Amino acid sequence: MKKTLAILAVVAAAGIAAAPAHASQRYVSAAAGISWFQDSDINGVYQRSTATPDVISFDAGFTGVAAVGCDYGSTRAELELGYQRNTIKDSTDGKVQVYSIMANGFYDIPVGSKVELYGMAGAGVARVNLQGSHTCNYGYERQQSVTWNYNTEETAFAYQLGAGLAVPVSKGVMLDARYRYFATMDFTFPSQGFHSEEVRTNVSSHSVLLGLRVDI
């Protein structure tokens, strides 16, 4: 995990640093907001049969990002560090935390008075920490149940899509409001009490964030 993050960081940083000064404007940015995780399907393989899928549900939570990038005029490229934290419904002290490092691309559309609309897409890796307990119904007509505890950290490929509005507030400073959809690919973790060897799931969220982008 650390090696993967280091390689991605070095590659992105090298690209940003190598950009000609006359062709781009370097910047830093930070934003925070609210995230809503979608229900996560959980699938376990029982000793004799495949489990009926169940779900983990989440409350609204916090998300924050910080990035360094280059503005090429109508396009931008950046390296972003992200964090999300949400509690799990119906679980004592249950929570999910997601740490991510993403390489993002942006397309800016001027709409007047230096205001910009933009679309973005990104890909990278996420470290997902799940803690809590869950009661899963299974078997014929889901008449049986088992409560299992989990406390695991797993790494998965992640991607995101978004759109936003950037408004200048002073020279070289933009106020940035955005929507973001974030998701990981499936990952597995030990069952720790579930009647299977491992559990498979993923996480995805919708977020709204407000922040600043500052030229450097």
MARSEPA-84293 format. One line per field, with one value per atom (N, C-alpha, C): residue in three letters; residue number from 0; atom name; x, y, z. Coordinates in steps of 0.02 Angstrom, whole numbers. Atoms other than C-alpha are relative to their C-alpha. Example, Ala and Ser with C-alpha at 12.3 -4.5 7.8 and 13.67 -1.06 7.14 Angstrom:
REM residues 2
resn <- (ALA,ALA,ALA,SER,SER,SER)
resi <- (0,0,0,1,1,1)
name <- (N,CA,C,N,CA,C)
east <- (45,615,45,-42,684,-39)
north <- (-59,-225,60,-59,-53,55)
up <- (0,390,0,-3,357,37)
This chain:
REM residues 216
resn <- (MET,MET,MET,LYS,LYS,LYS,LYS,LYS,LYS,THR,THR,THR,LEU,LEU,LEU,ALA,ALA,ALA,ILE,ILE,ILE,LEU,LEU,LEU,ALA,ALA,ALA,VAL,VAL,VAL,VAL,VAL,VAL,ALA,ALA,ALA,ALA,ALA,ALA,ALA,ALA,ALA,GLY,GLY,GLY,ILE,ILE,ILE,ALA,ALA,ALA,ALA,ALA,ALA,ALA,ALA,ALA,PRO,PRO,PRO,ALA,ALA,ALA,HIS,HIS,HIS,ALA,ALA,ALA,SER,SER,SER,GLN,GLN,GLN,ARG,ARG,ARG,TYR,TYR,TYR,VAL,VAL,VAL,SER,SER,SER,ALA,ALA,ALA,ALA,ALA,ALA,ALA,ALA,ALA,GLY,GLY,GLY,ILE,ILE,ILE,SER,SER,SER,TRP,TRP,TRP,PHE,PHE,PHE,GLN,GLN,GLN,ASP,ASP,ASP,SER,SER,SER,ASP,ASP,ASP,ILE,ILE,ILE,ASN,ASN,ASN,GLY,GLY,GLY,VAL,VAL,VAL,TYR,TYR,TYR,GLN,GLN,GLN,ARG,ARG,ARG,SER,SER,SER,THR,THR,THR,ALA,ALA,ALA,THR,THR,THR,PRO,PRO,PRO,ASP,ASP,ASP,VAL,VAL,VAL,ILE,ILE,ILE,SER,SER,SER,PHE,PHE,PHE,ASP,ASP,ASP,ALA,ALA,ALA,GLY,GLY,GLY,PHE,PHE,PHE,THR,THR,THR,GLY,GLY,GLY,VAL,VAL,VAL,ALA,ALA,ALA,ALA,ALA,ALA,VAL,VAL,VAL,GLY,GLY,GLY,CYS,CYS,CYS,ASP,ASP,ASP,TYR,TYR,TYR,GLY,GLY,GLY,SER,SER,SER,THR,THR,THR,ARG,ARG,ARG,ALA,ALA,ALA,GLU,GLU,GLU,LEU,LEU,LEU,GLU,GLU,GLU,LEU,LEU,LEU,GLY,GLY,GLY,TYR,TYR,TYR,GLN,GLN,GLN,ARG,ARG,ARG,ASN,ASN,ASN,THR,THR,THR,ILE,ILE,ILE,LYS,LYS,LYS,ASP,ASP,ASP,SER,SER,SER,THR,THR,THR,ASP,ASP,ASP,GLY,GLY,GLY,LYS,LYS,LYS,VAL,VAL,VAL,GLN,GLN,GLN,VAL,VAL,VAL,TYR,TYR,TYR,SER,SER,SER,ILE,ILE,ILE,MET,MET,MET,ALA,ALA,ALA,ASN,ASN,ASN,GLY,GLY,GLY,PHE,PHE,PHE,TYR,TYR,TYR,ASP,ASP,ASP,ILE,ILE,ILE,PRO,PRO,PRO,VAL,VAL,VAL,GLY,GLY,GLY,SER,SER,SER,LYS,LYS,LYS,VAL,VAL,VAL,GLU,GLU,GLU,LEU,LEU,LEU,TYR,TYR,TYR,GLY,GLY,GLY,MET,MET,MET,ALA,ALA,ALA,GLY,GLY,GLY,ALA,ALA,ALA,GLY,GLY,GLY,VAL,VAL,VAL,ALA,ALA,ALA,ARG,ARG,ARG,VAL,VAL,VAL,ASN,ASN,ASN,LEU,LEU,LEU,GLN,GLN,GLN,GLY,GLY,GLY,SER,SER,SER,HIS,HIS,HIS,THR,THR,THR,CYS,CYS,CYS,ASN,ASN,ASN,TYR,TYR,TYR,GLY,GLY,GLY,TYR,TYR,TYR,GLU,GLU,GLU,ARG,ARG,ARG,GLN,GLN,GLN,GLN,GLN,GLN,SER,SER,SER,VAL,VAL,VAL,THR,THR,THR,TRP,TRP,TRP,ASN,ASN,ASN,TYR,TYR,TYR,ASN,ASN,ASN,THR,THR,THR,GLU,GLU,GLU,GLU,GLU,GLU,THR,THR,THR,ALA,ALA,ALA,PHE,PHE,PHE,ALA,ALA,ALA,TYR,TYR,TYR,GLN,GLN,GLN,LEU,LEU,LEU,GLY,GLY,GLY,ALA,ALA,ALA,GLY,GLY,GLY,LEU,LEU,LEU,ALA,ALA,ALA,VAL,VAL,VAL,PRO,PRO,PRO,VAL,VAL,VAL,SER,SER,SER,LYS,LYS,LYS,GLY,GLY,GLY,VAL,VAL,VAL,MET,MET,MET,LEU,LEU,LEU,ASP,ASP,ASP,ALA,ALA,ALA,ARG,ARG,ARG,TYR,TYR,TYR,ARG,ARG,ARG,TYR,TYR,TYR,PHE,PHE,PHE,ALA,ALA,ALA,THR,THR,THR,MET,MET,MET,ASP,ASP,ASP,PHE,PHE,PHE,THR,THR,THR,PHE,PHE,PHE,PRO,PRO,PRO,SER,SER,SER,GLN,GLN,GLN,GLY,GLY,GLY,PHE,PHE,PHE,HIS,HIS,HIS,SER,SER,SER,GLU,GLU,GLU,GLU,GLU,GLU,VAL,VAL,VAL,ARG,ARG,ARG,THR,THR,THR,ASN,ASN,ASN,VAL,VAL,VAL,SER,SER,SER,SER,SER,SER,HIS,HIS,HIS,SER,SER,SER,VAL,VAL,VAL,LEU,LEU,LEU,LEU,LEU,LEU,GLY,GLY,GLY,LEU,LEU,LEU,ARG,ARG,ARG,VAL,VAL,VAL,ASP,ASP,ASP,ILE,ILE,ILE)
resi <- (0,0,0,1,1,1,2,2,2,3,3,3,4,4,4,5,5,5,6,6,6,7,7,7,8,8,8,9,9,9,10,10,10,11,11,11,12,12,12,13,13,13,14,14,14,15,15,15,16,16,16,17,17,17,18,18,18,19,19,19,20,20,20,21,21,21,22,22,22,23,23,23,24,24,24,25,25,25,26,26,26,27,27,27,28,28,28,29,29,29,30,30,30,31,31,31,32,32,32,33,33,33,34,34,34,35,35,35,36,36,36,37,37,37,38,38,38,39,39,39,40,40,40,41,41,41,42,42,42,43,43,43,44,44,44,45,45,45,46,46,46,47,47,47,48,48,48,49,49,49,50,50,50,51,51,51,52,52,52,53,53,53,54,54,54,55,55,55,56,56,56,57,57,57,58,58,58,59,59,59,60,60,60,61,61,61,62,62,62,63,63,63,64,64,64,65,65,65,66,66,66,67,67,67,68,68,68,69,69,69,70,70,70,71,71,71,72,72,72,73,73,73,74,74,74,75,75,75,76,76,76,77,77,77,78,78,78,79,79,79,80,80,80,81,81,81,82,82,82,83,83,83,84,84,84,85,85,85,86,86,86,87,87,87,88,88,88,89,89,89,90,90,90,91,91,91,92,92,92,93,93,93,94,94,94,95,95,95,96,96,96,97,97,97,98,98,98,99,99,99,100,100,100,101,101,101,102,102,102,103,103,103,104,104,104,105,105,105,106,106,106,107,107,107,108,108,108,109,109,109,110,110,110,111,111,111,112,112,112,113,113,113,114,114,114,115,115,115,116,116,116,117,117,117,118,118,118,119,119,119,120,120,120,121,121,121,122,122,122,123,123,123,124,124,124,125,125,125,126,126,126,127,127,127,128,128,128,129,129,129,130,130,130,131,131,131,132,132,132,133,133,133,134,134,134,135,135,135,136,136,136,137,137,137,138,138,138,139,139,139,140,140,140,141,141,141,142,142,142,143,143,143,144,144,144,145,145,145,146,146,146,147,147,147,148,148,148,149,149,149,150,150,150,151,151,151,152,152,152,153,153,153,154,154,154,155,155,155,156,156,156,157,157,157,158,158,158,159,159,159,160,160,160,161,161,161,162,162,162,163,163,163,164,164,164,165,165,165,166,166,166,167,167,167,168,168,168,169,169,169,170,170,170,171,171,171,172,172,172,173,173,173,174,174,174,175,175,175,176,176,176,177,177,177,178,178,178,179,179,179,180,180,180,181,181,181,182,182,182,183,183,183,184,184,184,185,185,185,186,186,186,187,187,187,188,188,188,189,189,189,190,190,190,191,191,191,192,192,192,193,193,193,194,194,194,195,195,195,196,196,196,197,197,197,198,198,198,199,199,199,200,200,200,201,201,201,202,202,202,203,203,203,204,204,204,205,205,205,206,206,206,207,207,207,208,208,208,209,209,209,210,210,210,211,211,211,212,212,212,213,213,213,214,214,214,215,215,215)
name <- (N,CA,C,N,CA,C,N,CA,C,N,CA,C,N,CA,C,N,CA,C,N,CA,C,N,CA,C,N,CA,C,N,CA,C,N,CA,C,N,CA,C,N,CA,C,N,CA,C,N,CA,C,N,CA,C,N,CA,C,N,CA,C,N,CA,C,N,CA,C,N,CA,C,N,CA,C,N,CA,C,N,CA,C,N,CA,C,N,CA,C,N,CA,C,N,CA,C,N,CA,C,N,CA,C,N,CA,C,N,CA,C,N,CA,C,N,CA,C,N,CA,C,N,CA,C,N,CA,C,N,CA,C,N,CA,C,N,CA,C,N,CA,C,N,CA,C,N,CA,C,N,CA,C,N,CA,C,N,CA,C,N,CA,C,N,CA,C,N,CA,C,N,CA,C,N,CA,C,N,CA,C,N,CA,C,N,CA,C,N,CA,C,N,CA,C,N,CA,C,N,CA,C,N,CA,C,N,CA,C,N,CA,C,N,CA,C,N,CA,C,N,CA,C,N,CA,C,N,CA,C,N,CA,C,N,CA,C,N,CA,C,N,CA,C,N,CA,C,N,CA,C,N,CA,C,N,CA,C,N,CA,C,N,CA,C,N,CA,C,N,CA,C,N,CA,C,N,CA,C,N,CA,C,N,CA,C,N,CA,C,N,CA,C,N,CA,C,N,CA,C,N,CA,C,N,CA,C,N,CA,C,N,CA,C,N,CA,C,N,CA,C,N,CA,C,N,CA,C,N,CA,C,N,CA,C,N,CA,C,N,CA,C,N,CA,C,N,CA,C,N,CA,C,N,CA,C,N,CA,C,N,CA,C,N,CA,C,N,CA,C,N,CA,C,N,CA,C,N,CA,C,N,CA,C,N,CA,C,N,CA,C,N,CA,C,N,CA,C,N,CA,C,N,CA,C,N,CA,C,N,CA,C,N,CA,C,N,CA,C,N,CA,C,N,CA,C,N,CA,C,N,CA,C,N,CA,C,N,CA,C,N,CA,C,N,CA,C,N,CA,C,N,CA,C,N,CA,C,N,CA,C,N,CA,C,N,CA,C,N,CA,C,N,CA,C,N,CA,C,N,CA,C,N,CA,C,N,CA,C,N,CA,C,N,CA,C,N,CA,C,N,CA,C,N,CA,C,N,CA,C,N,CA,C,N,CA,C,N,CA,C,N,CA,C,N,CA,C,N,CA,C,N,CA,C,N,CA,C,N,CA,C,N,CA,C,N,CA,C,N,CA,C,N,CA,C,N,CA,C,N,CA,C,N,CA,C,N,CA,C,N,CA,C,N,CA,C,N,CA,C,N,CA,C,N,CA,C,N,CA,C,N,CA,C,N,CA,C,N,CA,C,N,CA,C,N,CA,C,N,CA,C,N,CA,C,N,CA,C,N,CA,C,N,CA,C,N,CA,C,N,CA,C,N,CA,C,N,CA,C,N,CA,C,N,CA,C,N,CA,C,N,CA,C,N,CA,C,N,CA,C,N,CA,C,N,CA,C,N,CA,C,N,CA,C,N,CA,C,N,CA,C,N,CA,C,N,CA,C,N,CA,C,N,CA,C,N,CA,C,N,CA,C,N,CA,C,N,CA,C,N,CA,C,N,CA,C,N,CA,C,N,CA,C,N,CA,C,N,CA,C,N,CA,C,N,CA,C,N,CA,C,N,CA,C,N,CA,C,N,CA,C,N,CA,C)
east <- (42,0,44,-42,134,41,-39,237,-43,46,86,-14,12,46,61,-61,227,13,-11,241,-49,50,78,15,-16,130,60,-60,302,-15,17,232,-40,42,98,40,-39,217,51,-49,347,-32,35,219,-17,17,163,62,-61,340,31,-31,394,-38,41,256,34,-31,329,-38,31,296,-46,40,230,-63,57,107,-51,47,25,7,0,-20,-8,6,16,-46,46,-109,-4,18,-157,-74,71,-335,-17,26,-433,-76,73,-618,-26,32,-733,-75,72,-913,-32,41,-1043,0,3,-1040,-58,54,-1183,21,-19,-1126,-62,54,-1239,4,-1,-1290,51,-50,-1150,-26,18,-1199,58,-51,-1106,-17,9,-1082,51,-44,-1010,-13,8,-979,-2,8,-1046,36,-34,-969,-35,37,-1108,-36,39,-1189,20,-13,-1178,-51,44,-1250,-46,44,-1400,30,-31,-1331,-38,29,-1362,31,-27,-1323,22,-19,-1233,-23,25,-1316,39,-42,-1230,-40,25,-1274,43,-40,-1215,62,-63,-1036,41,-47,-884,45,-51,-771,44,-46,-618,52,-51,-490,51,-52,-326,39,-31,-236,52,-47,-92,-6,11,-110,27,-19,-78,-61,54,-201,29,-26,-170,-46,47,-311,-70,65,-461,2,-6,-393,45,-42,-315,17,-20,-221,24,-19,-195,8,-7,-145,-38,46,-275,5,7,-276,-70,68,-449,-13,21,-535,-76,72,-713,-12,17,-791,-75,72,-968,-14,19,-1054,-47,42,-1144,-64,65,-1329,-8,17,-1389,62,-61,-1211,33,-32,-1133,71,-66,-980,22,-18,-986,17,-20,-898,38,-42,-815,43,-46,-661,35,-32,-588,54,-56,-416,17,-10,-382,54,-45,-250,-19,30,-315,37,-23,-250,-62,62,-384,14,-1,-418,-63,56,-531,-7,13,-612,-41,32,-656,-36,41,-792,-14,13,-789,-73,70,-963,-7,3,-917,25,-27,-833,48,-49,-699,-30,34,-829,7,-10,-801,-46,31,-907,52,-48,-808,-28,12,-819,67,-62,-692,-8,-2,-641,68,-63,-509,3,-10,-435,59,-54,-322,-12,8,-319,-31,32,-418,16,-9,-383,-64,65,-550,5,3,-570,-73,68,-732,2,4,-773,-73,68,-932,-24,32,-1054,-62,56,-1194,-37,41,-1338,-23,16,-1359,-50,49,-1512,19,-19,-1483,-42,35,-1546,-67,64,-1717,-46,42,-1828,31,-38,-1693,-26,26,-1760,54,-55,-1589,40,-40,-1474,63,-63,-1298,26,-31,-1217,75,-72,-1037,33,-39,-904,53,-52,-781,41,-48,-629,57,-46,-531,21,-25,-427,20,-15,-419,13,-17,-350,-37,38,-451,12,-1,-446,-61,54,-553,-5,11,-628,-52,49,-730,-18,25,-833,-33,30,-892,-10,12,-945,-2,-1,-929,-2,1,-930,55,-55,-778,-10,13,-799,60,-57,-653,-21,14,-649,55,-54,-481,51,-49,-329,32,-31,-273,-36,37,-406,-70,66,-562,-38,45,-708,-30,17,-750,-56,55,-916,-8,2,-930,-44,31,-1027,48,-45,-931,-33,17,-972,65,-62,-838,-17,14,-829,64,-54,-712,-24,16,-705,-10,11,-751,65,-57,-634,-27,20,-637,37,-33,-597,-23,17,-596,-68,68,-767,-4,0,-724,-67,63,-880,-56,48,-978,10,-6,-1015,28,-34,-895,73,-71,-710,16,-12,-720,-65,58,-842,22,-15,-847,-48,42,-911,37,-34,-870,-33,31,-907,-7,10,-977,-37,30,-1033,-15,15,-1110,20,-24,-1032,-12,-2,-1051,54,-58,-897,5,-14,-849,72,-69,-670,30,-38,-536,54,-56,-412,44,-45,-259,60,-59,-127,63,-65,54,55)
north <- (-60,0,63,-59,125,9,-4,82,27,-23,108,75,-71,276,42,-37,331,8,-2,286,49,-45,376,72,-68,529,27,-23,538,15,-11,520,64,-59,653,63,-58,772,18,-13,752,34,-31,795,72,-68,950,45,-39,1008,13,-6,981,46,-43,1090,67,-64,1244,57,-55,1403,41,-43,1496,-36,38,1356,-16,20,1329,43,-35,1405,-52,48,1299,28,-21,1301,-53,47,1222,11,-6,1188,-43,39,1124,11,-5,1088,-50,44,1009,2,2,956,-61,55,821,-56,58,645,-45,48,522,-66,65,342,-39,44,228,-66,66,61,-45,46,-66,-72,71,-242,-40,44,-374,-71,68,-548,-45,48,-695,-69,68,-873,-47,46,-996,-65,63,-1165,-44,44,-1248,36,-36,-1111,73,-72,-932,39,-38,-808,45,-51,-702,68,-66,-525,39,-44,-405,68,-67,-220,31,-44,-99,70,-68,73,50,-51,235,64,-68,404,48,-52,566,14,-11,611,56,-53,721,-24,13,730,62,-55,836,-21,13,850,57,-50,941,-21,17,951,51,-44,1024,-15,13,1049,54,-48,1143,17,-26,1251,17,-11,1246,44,-42,1364,-31,33,1258,-68,64,1101,7,2,1060,-72,66,913,9,-7,881,-67,56,760,18,-15,749,-53,42,678,10,-6,639,-41,36,583,3,3,527,-40,36,472,2,6,410,-54,52,313,-50,53,150,-4,4,140,-67,62,13,-40,34,-26,41,-36,21,18,-25,128,-20,19,72,61,-56,182,-25,12,186,62,-54,291,-19,11,310,52,-43,382,-13,10,411,46,-42,475,-8,1,522,46,-43,590,23,-28,707,41,-44,793,42,-47,946,32,-41,1035,60,-63,1218,34,-35,1313,71,-69,1505,19,-22,1579,75,-72,1763,23,-31,1877,-47,47,1742,-57,57,1623,-61,61,1443,-56,65,1287,-53,52,1125,-70,71,938,-32,32,820,-76,72,638,-17,19,549,-74,70,380,-5,9,314,-60,54,205,26,-18,206,-53,43,133,5,1,82,-34,28,54,-8,15,-30,-27,23,-51,-3,4,-110,-71,65,-254,2,2,-312,-66,60,-436,-15,20,-528,-57,53,-631,-43,45,-784,-63,63,-956,4,4,-1008,56,-58,-852,44,-43,-768,-7,12,-848,-7,6,-868,65,-61,-730,-13,3,-705,71,-65,-554,-8,6,-528,68,-61,-401,6,-11,-322,61,-54,-211,-13,18,-214,61,-51,-105,-34,30,-146,55,-46,-62,-19,14,-45,56,-50,45,45,-48,203,47,-49,325,50,-51,484,42,-45,599,59,-58,774,59,-63,947,55,-54,1117,69,-71,1306,35,-37,1416,75,-72,1602,37,-37,1726,44,-43,1811,52,-49,1900,-25,19,1894,-67,65,1714,-45,41,1647,-13,20,1551,-35,37,1498,-57,60,1320,-39,42,1229,-58,58,1052,-56,64,890,-54,54,726,-68,70,542,-38,37,428,-73,71,238,-41,48,92,-62,66,-74,-47,49,-230,-18,25,-283,-52,53,-429,9,-1,-444,-60,59,-584,8,-3,-630,18,-15,-619,-14,19,-712,-14,15,-715,-73,71,-894,-7,5,-879,15,-13,-866,74,-71,-688,34,-41,-548,46,-43,-450,59,-59,-271,56,-61,-96,59,-60,82,52,-55,230,56,-57,404,58,-64,567,54,-53,727,68,-70,915,33,-30,1018,74,-71,1201,13,-12,1262,57,-53,1376,-30,17,1362,62,-57,1474,-10,3,1509,8,-6,1488,12)
up <- (0,0,0,-5,51,-64,62,-104,-57,52,-217,6,-11,-139,-17,12,-150,-75,72,-335,-33,28,-378,17,-21,-279,-38,35,-360,-73,71,-537,-9,6,-510,16,-20,-421,-54,52,-558,-60,55,-691,13,-18,-598,1,-6,-562,-68,65,-742,-48,44,-816,-10,13,-902,33,-38,-802,-45,44,-956,-24,26,-998,52,-52,-831,61,-64,-664,55,-55,-511,53,-53,-369,54,-54,-204,15,-16,-148,60,-56,0,2,-5,26,51,-49,155,-11,9,158,31,-26,187,-50,44,118,21,-11,101,-32,27,82,-20,21,-16,38,-32,59,-34,27,38,4,0,-15,29,-27,84,-21,24,13,33,-30,107,-28,25,52,60,-56,179,-15,9,206,-51,45,104,-56,51,2,-1,5,-56,41,-44,68,-40,28,25,15,-13,3,54,-49,147,-11,10,165,65,-55,279,-20,13,291,42,-32,340,12,-11,415,-41,33,334,41,-35,377,-30,20,345,-56,50,194,-9,12,158,-51,51,17,1,11,-14,-62,63,-180,-21,33,-278,-75,71,-465,-45,51,-626,-43,42,-724,-68,68,-913,-42,36,-959,3,-1,-1004,34,-34,-920,61,-60,-752,17,-25,-678,72,-70,-493,35,-46,-357,64,-55,-217,55,-58,-42,28,-24,27,62,-61,186,5,-13,223,63,-61,387,10,-12,415,51,-48,554,-34,27,521,40,-34,560,36,-37,689,19,-20,744,55,-55,911,-19,17,875,-70,68,693,-42,43,566,-60,58,396,-9,16,358,-65,65,184,-10,17,148,-73,71,-36,-28,39,-155,-73,66,-326,-49,54,-491,-38,28,-559,-63,58,-724,-1,0,-746,-69,59,-893,22,-22,-857,-57,49,-949,26,-23,-930,-14,9,-905,11,-8,-882,67,-61,-754,36,-25,-732,42,-33,-660,-46,38,-714,24,-13,-725,-18,18,-728,12,-12,-742,17,-20,-668,4,-10,-660,30,-32,-558,14,-17,-518,47,-47,-383,45,-48,-229,65,-64,-66,52,-58,105,41,-33,183,67,-67,369,21,-23,426,70,-69,610,22,-26,695,6,-2,704,-43,46,592,8,-1,600,-71,69,436,0,8,390,-60,54,282,4,1,237,-35,34,174,25,-15,168,54,-46,274,72,-67,433,53,-47,512,0,-5,571,39,-37,634,9,-12,714,0,6,667,10,-12,716,-54,50,596,19,-9,611,-48,53,451,-40,46,334,-64,65,150,-51,53,-6,-64,61,-166,-51,52,-333,10,-9,-325,-60,53,-449,22,-18,-442,-61,51,-552,36,-33,-514,-46,35,-567,52,-48,-489,-31,19,-495,39,-31,-461,-13,3,-423,29,-28,-402,58,-58,-232,10,1,-252,-52,50,-366,18,-11,-382,49,-48,-263,-27,24,-316,56,-44,-208,-41,39,-262,35,-24,-238,-48,44,-303,26,-15,-310,-22,17,-311,13,-11,-335,5,-14,-262,11,-9,-269,-3,5,-244,-38,27,-334,59,-53,-236,36,-39,-96,49,-47,27,65,-65,211,41,-40,342,34,-25,410,74,-72,597,32,-31,652,-49,52,490,-21,18,430,-70,64,285,11,-6,253,-9,12,190,-22,19,152,-56,57,-11,-1,4,-26,-37,24,-90,34,-28,-38,-55,47,-135,36,-35,-86,-48,32,-145,50,-44,-75,-30,20,-82,42,-33,-39,-18,11,-22,21,-17,-26,-40,34,-97,-44,44,-241,-6,-4,-226,-46,44,-360,41,-34,-306,-50)
